[in-house]
């Protein structure tokens, strides 16, 4: 249960996905979180009233932003009003479950003097035939309102070095209970003062903010780590609104723009290390 976390806020940026947001808030409520829940919504039509009426028992601060403000600036707006010493960063398509273990994340962060500690995603690997079949079966059960979480995990952590205009990615072997790295998931617990001191996210970015944020963190000396012991379910089954898909598709084009802040013009080993294309 999360009712003892009085030094932690949960930050959720949402865009055109009210159903996913409500699903996440239901999972947060289930584990009796009593701390601040800060939501930034830059949808074309905000869903503040719907959310606040559905969750009167949650301590929600709901920020309506101009349409398409962007993920980065939306997170900055939430960061500005965060008064707790720690916060958990979430996307609106996450779901808390017994293995999320926010108290353990907090413990690992504090006891090991870490500034940002990321977790894992529990999701089906749709590139695997076996996992794809399991996903199809899971979707059938969802029609009866039965959720079968994936047993598979999606990790996202690596190191990187910057030499002149080149950022070179490198693999880092994982060791329990956590591993120091330079880059981790956007599900993490972080120290509010440290992330405010590094300037948060680049407000100009409406995509590609992920790598940019962790380069900022490294250059400012923040200590980043990842753990397999904590994580969220990543909702990859709910239908995506067409407007959301239109806005999201530009994300890759922003990745290269996001490097300009540091004078980086070349990214090496990204596909080999992260198992996805860059830009």
Buried (B, 14 or more C-beta within 10 A) or exposed (E): EBEEBEEBBBBBBBBBBBBBBBBBBBBBBEBEBBBBBBBBBBBEEBBBEEBEEBBEEBEBBBBEBEBBBBBBBBBBBBBEEBEBBBBBBBBBBBBBBEBBBBBBBBEBBBEEEBBBBBBBBBBBBEEEEEBEEBBEEBBEEEEEEEBEBBEBBBBBBBBBEBEEEEBBBBEBEEEEEBBBBBBBBBBBBBBBEBBEEBEBBBBBBBBBBBBBBBBBBBEEEBBBBBBBBBBBBBBBBEEBBEBBEEBBEEBBEBBBBBBEBBEBEEBBBBEEBBEEEBE
